[in-house]
Structure formats: C-alpha cells, structure tokens
C-alpha cells in the first residue's frame, strides 16, 4: 500500500514523504486494512523492526491532528518511556505537545491537561486513573507497548488491571497493543476485543543457528565455518563478526559472567582504537559515585567493549547504548535486561547459555519468549543485509534440542498474574475507591474484564473476589452501604498512595506497639512491607545478620509474632533495613555497594521503592491515630530516604544538581544554607570538592533567586 493511499491526515503523509517513505511494510498495511485508522482495537504481534512501533507513532500523531483527542503511550520501563518521548518530541515542530510522566504516584497530574501525547509507565498511568483527572475523558487512543509484560509477575497485574479499568471506565478509547512475542495471540486479541495482526515478516532477514565445534548450522540448512583462534566458542564467534566489520551483543546468564566475559573480550580481542571510544571512556569515569565500577567500565570501553546489566545506573546504560549505536563500542556483554524493548540492534546476537539460575531451583532453561526477544536484536536496518542469532551447544544432542525448543519453538502463552491475593486486593481496592459507589454486579463486571477471569475457572475467580472483599471490609478499607460497596476514607487514602493494603495494615500494627519508634524501627517497617523489594540473604551472611537482629530486637516493631513470615524472611528484612539505615546516614555509595554486593543501579532501584513507601508512611500518619505523634519524624525520614542524607542537608539537596555528596562537601566547607551560597563568590564555591566553574555559577544563580 502506498502511503498516499492511506487515510492519514495530510500532515502525516508529508512527514512520511520527508523521511523518504513511499509505502508501508506488510504488517503495517495489514493493520491499516483491519481498521487501525478507523478506531478499531488492534493487537500487533510482529517481528522486531517490522514497523509496528513506528506505525503506532503515526497513529498517535494522526489521532491528535484529526481532532479525536489525546493519546496515551504506555511502556513497562522508564528507559523505554524516555526513548519514546525522544521520538515523539520531534513532532513539536508541527504543534504536537508531548510529555513523559513517571514516578510520584500520589497525583492526578493536572498539568497533563496541556499535552496531546502522554508517555507513561504502566504504574504511573494506573496511579493516574485512581485520581480520575478531568482530562481522562479526552483520551481516545491508548497504545500499550510490550504487551507481553502481562505475563510478568510484578508488572503483569498492573497492566491487566489497567486494561480492565479502561474497559469499564473508558470503553470508547481505542486500544493498540504491541509485541514481538505472544504465544497465544488469538486469546489476547479476543480479550482486548481487537483485530489481530500476526506476522513473521522482517525488513532484514534473521538467520537463526546453533554453533558447535567450529561451525554454525542455520535453520535454512546453510552451514558456516568459523575460525577458532581462541579455542573458545563465544570469543571465536565475536572475533568472526568483528573481523567482518559487524557488532555483537552477547547475552549471558548472570551479572558476574557479564563482567568477566567483557573483561576477557577486551583483553584478548585486539580491536582498532577509536577516538569516539576514548572520549566515551573519559566520560564514563565520572558516571557514578562508585569509582571502582567507573574505572572498570572506562578501561573496557577504551578497547571498544562493555558489559550491561541492571546494576549500572540508568545514565551509564544510556551512555553504553549510545556508544554502541554510534560504533564507539563493538561488543556488549549483557544480561537479559538489554533485550527488554530498548532499540539496540547488532549484526550478530550470541546466546552463550540457554539456562538461567533460579533461586531455590538451580539452573532452568530460559523461556522461548526470552530467546525470541534476544534474537530480535539481530540485524541493523540500513547497515546489515541480515542479522544472526546464534545459540551455543555443547554436544550434538543439544544442537537438536536447541533447534527444536528455541529456533523452531513458539513463545509461551501469556497467563494472567492477577491470581495472587496481594495483586488482586490492591487493584480491587483501587477500582472501588476510584468509582466511589459500586454494586456487587459492578465489581463482578470489573473482574469479568480481567484476563484472569477469562483464563481461570469461574469458581476460582469467585473465591478470590469473595476472599478479597472480606479482607478489605474486615480491615476497614471498604464498607457496605445498602446494596453498595464504597471505600472508606482510609481505603481511599491507601489506594491513592499506591501501596498494598497489607502495607498500610503493617504500618498500623507497628505504631500500635507501646515501643518507641527509632530511625531503624522505621527503616524496618519500610523493609517489612510487601511493596518493598528485599535484599537477598546469602548463606555466608546468615550468622552476621542473625546477630544484628538479636541486637536490634528492642527497635523492631514488627516481629515474627505479628506476621506469618519465616525467620529467613525476617533476616532478609533486617538486611534491607540495615542497607536503608546506612543510606540515610550518608555511608558512601562505594562502601554500600561493596558491603551489600550491589551496583549503583541496584541502589537507586531499591531507594526509589523505599522513598515512595517512606512518603506513604508519612502520609498515613494523617489518618492513623497511632502514628500521628511521629508525623514530623516520618516527614523528615521520607526526605532522608529519598536523598540519602542526614537532617542538616535538607536545604542543600533542594538545589538542582546537588546530591548527597556535593551537599555534604558544601556543608563541610561552611555553606550550610541557600543563603550562605547566595553570599559566597563563585571562586569560593569552586574551592568545594565536586563544584566546577559552570556548576558554581548555576547554584549561585539559583541561590540569588531562591534565598529568603
């Protein structure tokens, strides 16, 4: 289909012409023929780089230009939201206003009223729905990227509940779902009331194969001999593609392996030097507060190699990805996080191991869905004639198994994750609290709109609903008023704070004790909530954390007797609380990472969760009589958790670009307030460690505007 033939707004057609586009890819054409431009719901399950995301972009822009209303574009990850925002921001030149919104789950975000396209994470949009902003009525298109995340234990229930709410609250909005890997597309499209576009077409052919003893056997029968100068399958496969001017991404099964293999590649493969790599190496040396990590990365990048995993900061990962796109880096050794939707193709993708370690289970085969996500990274449009996805086998039997299970295999079916009582009660409360008064049949209607209800027996769904309503009623989150269910003020508060009702109950239980709440007590309450991820407890740490627990018992407000948890779970909570306690007492990030075996990216991820829970506990002190006496302390601790500071640094960390380290350096140098900075000269500020000339001018300017 020619672009000129499609019923797009004339401006969209001109934009396509400016990009040199004359016709649509086959999957794009099929989506248009199935009514994507007519407001029909559509599920596109098509290959990576097949144009589904770009078509969604055009549909979003067309929706706005045609006067139909606002577009909401949803992603599971912040990194993806930022990437999509940067794509949409280009349309500002034609008057389309785009905003990305993430975090801060206690707001209806009224400023979003002014924007045409809203890019958000699943969680952020779910929290916005709970506040029912007036602009929601003008949303006419919801695009759900990476819709296979319905199968994710953490984000799946959020997305499923969000879709179920949209069906109930905004049934006139068009839904467009996107994924490369859905094993049961017919079932998911039926649940969405959507037309299905299912295609294996790719603009660049994908060659999938298995490497064994110096040879790649491809699925089309072709065989390719690989020279073996290193006598190492993975090194020889990397060397082969680099020698031919290509790039490689290697997926491994652990962070430790990612680092060690990247170091080996950097040391043994002698790649041509690059001025771009040298420049990136200098920038990465200042990329986090963990200097040892910066130095390791910097040295590797000089050799045009890097590792990539969730322990790195968001900025470090962005720099590495951009370096790879620009050719400064030739090889990335990564954990599966890199395959999660970020647009980063390579000529050859190598899957070193088809097994993954699962705690408590040992090594287990990776999912076919995961393999397909890896393989989707292969092939750079505009650079490569084809992409290669290569598995590595250890024997002839494994060669056959890999072809059967992965290359010729079908991604696993997506199953609802709403069946856990924790997920269900949270989203049930949010639905009741959002719509204020509901009859039992209305609530059943919401449940009927879930994927869970479609996939599980009616008896299971009925019991889960009954048990959840009983819990919410007994604990005072909802009440019955004649034939109606409604949220209590406490229930509405908890729902708006975007926390598990059980977290609120634990906070209530903790503060009902006659014991005094210390800083550590509150760090442990945060760690004990089901909303807070826990640091894993290693066997060698057991005795040390056990001893700490015994010593800290007088400060712990939630013990074994209060909850149905194991002793090991309590110790894991204590370890997490100790980490948070170190953080708020300004233990250096390098020391925290070494002490708790974390990367800086892990630290920020844990702190992001803890900061929100700390804020929620502070807000709960408004409605929990037992916690009111600690309101000021809880407010202070919410700031301390957010910024990782002692109380005296509050004012300084409010200055843009001044974090915990620079704030402490300023304070130690005698600049203890914004007023002190206002009075100081730029030269005096530049003498403070970590404050360069440009930053000195910026914070001085800020102080002049904001001092009393």
N, C-alpha and C positions, 0 to 999 in steps of 0.2 A: 504494500500500500504506500502510495506517495503521500508525503506529509501534507501537501497541498490539498489532497482529497479528504483528509480527516476533518471532522467538525470542531477544530480547535479555534480559539479566539485568534483573530488576525495577528495580534502582537506575539502570541506563542509561535505562530508559523514563521514570523520574521526572525524571532530568536533562534529557531532551529536552522533557518537559512544562513544566519550569521555564523553558526557553528559548523556550516558545511553539510548539514544533514538534509538528505533529499527523500529518504524512505525509512520506514520502520523495520526493525528486526521482526522476525516471525512471531515471537511471543508477544511483542508489543502490539502487533497487528491483530493477533487473536484477542487480546484484552479489549481492544477498541471495538472489534466486531461483536464482542459479548456484552457491550454496553457500559464500559467503564466511564465513558463520557456522557452517559445518559443517567447517571446517578445510581446505577446498579452496584450492589456489593460484589467485589471480585477478590478471589484468592489466587495469587500468582505464585506457583511453585516451579521456579525455573532456575537454570544454572547461574552461577556467579558470572558477572559481566555480560549477561544476556539482555540487559537494558531495563529490568523491572524497576530498579530504583530511580533511574533517570525518567522513565515514564511516569512514575509516581510524582516526581518533582514537577513535571509538566502538567499533570492533572491538578496538583495543588495550586500552581500558578494560574491555570485556566479557571479553576474554581473561583479564585478571587477576582480575576479580571472580568469574569462573566457575571459578577454581582451575586453569586449564590450564597456567599457567606465566608466564614473563617475556615481555615484548615488547621488541624492539629496533627503533627507528625510525631509518632511515639517510637522510642528506641529503648532497649533494655539497659544500655550502658551510657554513662556520661561521655565517654570518649566518642561514641557514635553520635550522640546528640550534638557535640561540639563540631564533629565532622559535617553533619548535615546542616547545621547552622551556617557554617562557612560556605556551603554550596548555595543555600538559599539567599544569603546576604548579597549575592551578585545581582539579584533581581530588584534591589533597591533603586537601581537606575531607571526602572520602569514604574517606580512608585509603590512597590510592594514592601511592606514593613514586616520584618521577621525578628523574632526574639527567641532565645533559648532559655528555658527555665528549669532549674534543678535545685534540690535541697529545700530547706525551710518549709516543712510540711504543715505549718500552722498558719496558713494564709490563703485567702481566696484570690490573691494576686490581681487586685483591681486594675493595675496598670496594663495588664494584658488586653484590656478593652481596646487599646490603641493600635494593636497589631493585627495583621492579616493572617500570618502564618506563625503558629506557636510550636516550637520544637521542645519536647519534654521527655523525660524518662517515664517509664510506666508508673513508678511510685509517685512521682510528682503529680502526674495527671490524676491518679487515684485520690491523692490528698486534696487536689483542687475540687474534684467532684463532691467531696464531703462538705465543702463550703457553699456549693451551688451558686457560683457567681452569675451575675446577670448576663454577662457576655456569652455564657454557655449556650444560650438559646440561638445564637447566631453561628454556631459551629455546624457546618453542613458536610464536612468531609473529615474522616479520621483515618489516617494511614498508620498501620501497625507494622513496623519493620521487625525482622527476625521473629516472626510469629511462632516459630518452633519453640521459643522460650516458654510456651505454655507447659512444656514438659520439665521445666526447671523447678527444683524443689523450693527455691526461695522466691524467684520472680514469677513462676507459673501461676500461683494463686492470685497474685496481684493483678496480672494481666487478665486472667479468667474472670475475676470479679469485676474488673473494669469493663470488659466486654458485656458481661451480664447486666451491669448497671446502665450502660449505654443503650442496650436493647430495651430496658424498661423506661429510662428517663429521657432518651434522645433517639427514639426509634426512627425518626426521619433522617438521621445522619447516615451518609454513605460510609461504608467500611471497606477499606482496601488493605488486605493482608499480604505480606511479602515474606518469602523464604526460599532457600535453595534446598532445604532438607525437611520434608514432611513425609513420613511413611504411610499415613492414612489421609491423603489429601481430600478424598471424597467425603469422609466423615467430617473433617474440619470445615470444609466448604459448606456442607449441609447445615452444620451447627451455626455457621455465620449467615445462613440464607444467601450464599454467594455463588456467583458463577465461578467455575474452576478453569484456570489456565495452567495446564500441566505440560512442560516441555523440557526436553534434554538438549535443546539447541544451544550452541555456544558460538560466539564470533570467532574464537580461536580454538581449534581442536584441542581436546585434552587426551593425552596419551597416558594411560594408566598401566603400570607394570610392577613386576617384582624382581628385585635384584638377588642373584645367588651366584657365588663363585665367579665373579668377574663378568657377569652377563646380565643384562636386563631383558626379561621376557615381557613383551607388551601384550595387551588383551587382544590386539588385532592380529597376533601371530608373529609380528616382527620381533627380531632379537637384535640387541646392540651390545657389542663387546666394549668393555670398559677397561682401560689400562689400570694396573694395580701397583703404582709406585710406592704406595704407603702400606700395602697389605692390610688395609682397614676399609671395610665396605663404605662407611659413611664418608671418610676422608677421600677415598677414590672417586665417589660419586660427586662430591663437591668440586674436587680438582677438575674432573671432566667437564662440568658445565662452566666453571670459571675460565678454563683454558679456551673455551669457545665464545667467550665474551658475555656469558649469561650471569644471572644471580641465583642464589639458592636460599631457601628457607628450610631449616631442619627442625622438625618437631620431635621433642624428647619427652620423657615421662616424669621429670622432676626438675626443680629449680637447680639443685646441686649439679645434676647432669648437664643442664643448660650452660652453667658457668664453666664447668670443667671441660666440656667439649669445645666451647667457644675459645677457651684458652689454648687448647690443643690445636685447633684450626689456625688460630692467629700465629702460633709458634711454628707450625710445620709447613703451612702453605705460604709460599713467598709471593704475595701479590704486589703488583705495581703500586708505587707510592702515589698518593693523591693529595693535592693542595686542599681540596674540599674536606678530605678525611682529617688532615692536620688541623684545619680550622675547627671542625666539629669536636675533635679531641680536646682542644683548648677550652671550648665552651662547656663541655661535659664535666670538666674538672671542678666547676663551680655549681654543679646542678643539684646538689643536695647537701644536707648538714652531715652526711655520713662520708667523710673524706676517704676512707679506705675503699668504699664502693666506687666513688668517683674516679679514684686513681686506677682501679682495675679496668673500669669501662674505658677510660681515656687511653690507656695503653693498648687495649684491644682495637679500638677504633682507628688508631694510627695505622694498624695493619688491616683495616677495612673489614673487620669482623666485630660482631656484638652479640650479646645474649639479650633476651627479652622475656620478662616474667612479671607477675603482679607485685613482686617485692620492690620493683623500681617505682619511682614517683611517676605521676601522670606526665609531668614535663619531660622526664628522662625518656619515657616511652615515646612521647611525641617526637623528640629530637632524633631518636634512633630510627623511627619510622620514616621521618622526613629525609634523613640521611640515606636511607635505603632507596627511597623513591628517586632521589637526585643522583644516585650512583656513587656516593661517597663510601657507602658500606656495600659490600658484595655478598656477605653471608650473615644471616641472622639465625642463631640457635635459640629456639623458643619453646615455651610450654604452651599448652592449648589456648591460653588467653589470647594469643595473637590471631587465632582463627575466628574469634568472636565478632565477625562482621566488619572489622576495620579494613578498608580498601588498601591492601598491600600485596600486589601480585609479584610473582617471581617466575623465571623460566622453569626452574625445577624445584619441586617440593619433595622433601625426603622425610619419610616417617621412619625414624630409627627403630622404634619398638611399637608393636601393636598391643602392648599390655600397659596397664596403669596400676600403680599401687593404691589399694583402697584400704583405709584403716580398719582393722578388725577382720578383713577378708583376705589380705595378701594381694598378689598380682591377679588382675582380671583383664580380659580382653576389652579393648576400647569399643565403643559403640560404632556401628556402621555410620550413623549420623555424624559422629565426630570425624571419622575418616573422610567422609564426603565434604565436610567443612574444611579440612586440611587441603584436600585435593582441589577445592575451589579456588585456592590461592594461586594455582599454577597457570601461567600464561599472562604476559603483559600486553594488553591491547596497544597496538601502534608500535610495539618493539619486537614481539616474538611471533613467529609463524605458528607456533604450537606451545602448549605447556605440558610439563611432565609431572606426574605424581608417582613416586616410587616408594614401595614398601621394601623392607629388607628381611629376607628369610634366612633361617639357619640350616635348613635341610630341605630335600625335595618334597617331603610331606607338607611342610609348612608353606612351600610355594603354592601347592594345590589348594591348601586351606585358605590362603590369603586371596587367591583369585575367587574362590567360591564365596567366602564370607564378606569380603570388602569390595573388591573391584566389581564383581557381578551381583553383589548384595544390594538389598533395598533398605533405606533408612528405617529405623524402628518407628513404630506407630507412636503418636503423641497421646499420652494419657493424662487426664486431669490430676492435679496435685492438690485439689481443694478438699480432699478427704481427711486431712489431718484436723483434729479438733481445734488446734491453735489457729490455723489459717481460716477455718470456716467461721469460728466465733467472731474473729476480728472483722471479717468482711460482712458478716451478717449484722453485727452491731452498726457498722458504718452505713449499711443500707437503711436500717431502721432509723438511725439518727439523722440521716440526710433527708428522708422523706417525711419525717415528723410523726405521722399517724398512719398505721397500716393495719389492715385486717389480715387474718391468718392466710387467707387465699392470696392476698397481695404478696406476702412473704414467700408463699409457695411458688408464686409466679416468678419471683427473682431466682429461687433455687432451680426452677424448671429451665431458666435461661442459661444455666451453667453447663459446661461440658461434663462436669461430674454427674449431673442428673441424667444426661444422655448416655453416659458410658456405664454407670453403675446401676444396680437393681433399685427399684422404687423403695424397697424395704430399707436398704442401706441409707438412701437419701432421707427418707422419712425419720429414721432413728437419729441420724446426725443432726437434723433440724430440731427434733424434739429435745435431744440432749443439750444442744447449744442454747436454745431458748430457755431451758430450765436453768442452766448455769448463769446466763445473763440476768435472768429475773431474780434468782437467789442472791446474787452478788450486788444487786441494786443498779445495774446498768440500764435495764428496761423495766417497764411496768405495764400492766394491763388496765385499760380504761374502757369498760364495757366490752365491745367487740374489737377494740383496737389495741395494738401494741404501740408504745411510744418510748423513746429514750428518755431517761431521767436527765436532769442537768449534769449529774456526774457522768452518765453514759455518753452524753453529747460531748462533754469536755474531753473524755478519753478518746473518743472517735476522732475529734478534731486534732488532737495531739498526735495522731497516727502511731499509737502504740497498742500492743496486745492488751486486751482487758486483764489478762493474768498479770502483766507487768504492773498495772495500777493496783491490783489486789495485793501484790507482794510489797509494794511501797506502803500501802495502808497497814499491812501486817507489821512491817518493820518499825514504823513510827508509833505503833500502838504499844510497843515494849516500854518498860519503865527505864531502860538503859539510855545513857547519854549518847547521842549520835556524834561521832568524831568525823574528821575528814575521811579516814579509812573506812569507817562504817558506811558512808555514803558511796564511796568507790565500790564497796562490796555489793551494796544494793543495786547499783548500775550493772555490775558484773553478773548478778543473780537473775536479772530479768530475762525472759525468753527472747526479747528483742536484741540483746547484746551478744555478738559472736564471742566465743570463748577461746582463749589461748589453749592449745592442746598441751596435755601433760605428758612429758616424756618419762620413761621408767627411771632414768638416772636422776630426775628431779624430785621423785616422789618423796624421799626422806626429807629433803630440804623444805619443800612446800608444806609437808605434814607438820614439821617443827614450827614453821611460821604460823600455820593455822592454830596450833595449840597455844602459841604465844598471843595470838590476836583474838582468841575466843571472846575476851571481855568486850571487844569493839564490834563483834559481828552480831548484827541484829536479826539475821535470817539463818538459823541453824538447820541441822538435819531434822530436828523435831517438828519444824514448821512446814516441811515440804516432803514430797515423795521423790527424793533425789538420792543418788548413790554417793558414797563417801568420795569416790573419784571425781564425781561432778562438782562436789563442794571444793575439792582441792583445785580443780580447774578454774572455778570462780575466784578462789583466793589468788591464784597466779595472775589472773586477769586484773583483779583489784590491785595487786602489788604493782603491776605494769602501769595502771592508771595513776596510782599514788606517786610513782616515780615521775611520771609525766607532769603532774600538776606541781611537783616540787623542783621542776627545772633540771632534772637529770639530763645531761647532754644526749642528743639523739643517737650519736655514735655508740655511747655506752648502753642505751636502752636496746638498740639493735643487737649488740653483742650479748647482752645479758639474757634477752628473751628470744634470741635466734630469729630476728625479724629483719625485713628490708624496710627502707623508709616508706615505700608504698603501702606495706602492711600497717605500719604505724599510723599513717594518715587514714587508712580504711577503718581501723579499729576506733580511732579517735573520732572520726566522723559519726559513727554509730553512737559512741559513748557521749559525745557532746549533745546529740539530739535527746538521748534518754535523760541526761543531766538537766537539760532545759525542761523536759516534760515533767520530771520530778519536782522541779522548782514551781512550775505552773500548777501542778496538782496540789501544792501547799495552799493554794487559794481555796480549794474545795474540800480538803481533808483536814478536819479539825486537829487530828493527831500531829500533823506536820506543820501547822501554822507557826509554832514557836521557832521553827528552823528556817522560816522563809528567807530571811536575809542571808543566812549561811548558804542556803541552797542556790540563791541567785548568784552569790559570789563564786561558788564552786562550778556553776554552769559556765561562767566565763573562764575560770581556770582550766577546766577540762577542754574547752574549745581552743584555747590558745597555748596551753601547757606552761602556765606561769604561776608565780606567787602573787598574792593580792596587790602588792605595791606597783605592779606593772600594768594594771588595767588601762590607765590613761594612755600610756605609751603605745600599747598594741592597737589602739584605736586609730593610729596614724597609718595610712596606706603604705605598704611595703616594709612596715616594721613588724617583724615577727618576734618570737620569744628570745632569740639570740641577740638580735640588734637592740631590742628593748632593754635587755639586761646590760648590754655594753653601754648604752646611753645612760642608764640609771647609775651604773658603777662609775661613770665619768662625771657624775654630778647633774645630769639632765634628767630630772625626776618628774617633769610635767611638760605639758604643751607650752605653758607659759615660760618655762626655762629655755625651751628651744626657740621660742619667739625672741627672747632676749639675747640669744647666742649669735655669734657671727658664723658665716659659712665656714671659715677657716677653723674655728673652734670645733664645729661639728665634724669636719673632715678628719680631725685627730682621733675620733672614736673608731675603734676597730669595726670594719664592715660598712662604714659610711664613706662612700666615694663622693666626688665633687657633684655629679648630677643628682645623686640621692640627697646630698646635703641641701642643695637648692630646693628640691621638691618638698622635703619635710619642713624647711624653713618657710616656704610659701604656704604650706598647709597650716603651720602654727600661726602665721600672721592673720589667716582667715578665721581660725577657729579658737584662738585663745580668748579668755574672758576679758 
